[in-house]
Amino acid sequence: MTWNYRVVKFNGGEGEFDEPYFEIKEVYYNRDGSLAGYCDAPVSGNTFEEVVEVLSQMKSDMHRAIIDEEEFYRVDTKREELE
């Protein structure tokens, strides 16, 4: 399983987020490259340098296409489970 940082577009519609908004997430992929899921992408580390490295990696991944949250709902739930 692989992962990278991606911008995910959320369509809103509830509470304070009634308009679309965007978040950086850790996105995971199955072996065949299909979407497996996502989780929050904290900017943290044991040192300042590690935090800078996380931010640098996030920035370098920003060239990738934005993923709409709806794409995760279309993922076949019978695909291989997260390892």
C-alpha positions as CSV (number, residue, x, y, z in Angstrom):
1,M,0.0,0.0,0.0
2,T,1.2,3.5,-0.8
3,W,0.2,6.9,0.2
4,N,0.8,10.6,-0.4
5,Y,-0.6,14.0,0.5
6,R,-3.5,15.2,-1.5
7,V,-6.0,18.0,-1.4
8,V,-9.5,16.7,-0.9
9,K,-12.5,18.8,-1.7
10,F,-15.4,18.4,0.7
11,N,-18.8,19.5,-0.5
12,G,-20.1,20.9,2.7
13,G,-23.8,21.1,3.4
14,E,-23.8,20.8,7.2
15,G,-23.3,23.2,10.1
16,E,-20.6,25.8,9.7
17,F,-19.3,24.2,6.6
18,D,-22.3,24.7,4.3
19,E,-20.0,25.7,1.4
20,P,-17.4,23.5,-0.3
21,Y,-13.9,23.5,1.4
22,F,-10.5,21.9,0.9
23,E,-8.2,20.0,3.3
24,I,-4.8,18.3,2.9
25,K,-5.2,14.6,3.7
26,E,-3.0,11.5,3.7
27,V,-4.5,9.4,0.9
28,Y,-3.9,5.7,0.7
29,Y,-4.0,3.5,-2.4
30,N,-4.5,-0.2,-3.0
31,R,-1.8,-2.1,-4.9
32,D,-3.7,-1.5,-8.2
33,G,-3.5,2.2,-7.6
34,S,-7.2,2.6,-6.7
35,L,-8.2,4.8,-3.7
36,A,-8.3,2.9,-0.4
37,G,-9.1,5.8,2.0
38,Y,-7.8,8.9,3.7
39,C,-7.0,10.3,7.1
40,D,-6.0,13.6,8.7
41,A,-2.5,14.8,7.8
42,P,-1.1,16.3,11.0
43,V,1.9,18.6,10.7
44,S,4.0,17.3,13.5
45,G,7.4,15.9,14.3
46,N,9.9,15.2,17.1
47,T,12.0,18.2,15.9
48,F,11.5,21.4,14.1
49,E,13.4,20.0,11.2
50,E,10.9,17.1,11.0
51,V,8.0,19.6,10.9
52,V,9.7,21.5,8.1
53,E,10.2,18.2,6.2
54,V,6.5,17.3,6.5
55,L,5.5,20.7,5.2
56,S,8.0,20.3,2.3
57,Q,6.5,17.0,1.4
58,M,3.0,18.4,1.5
59,K,4.1,21.2,-0.8
60,S,5.8,18.9,-3.3
61,D,2.6,16.8,-3.5
62,M,0.4,19.8,-4.3
63,H,0.9,19.3,-8.1
64,R,-1.4,16.3,-7.9
65,A,-5.1,16.6,-8.9
66,I,-7.6,17.5,-6.3
67,I,-9.8,14.5,-5.2
68,D,-13.5,15.1,-4.6
69,E,-14.7,13.4,-1.4
70,E,-17.4,11.6,-3.4
71,E,-14.6,9.5,-5.1
72,F,-14.0,7.8,-1.8
73,Y,-17.7,6.7,-1.5
74,R,-17.4,5.0,-4.9
75,V,-14.5,2.8,-3.7
76,D,-15.4,-0.9,-3.9
77,T,-15.6,-2.0,-0.3
78,K,-14.6,-5.5,-1.3
79,R,-11.1,-4.5,-2.4
80,E,-8.2,-5.6,-0.3
81,E,-8.2,-4.2,3.2
82,L,-5.7,-1.7,4.5
83,E,-2.5,-3.4,5.6
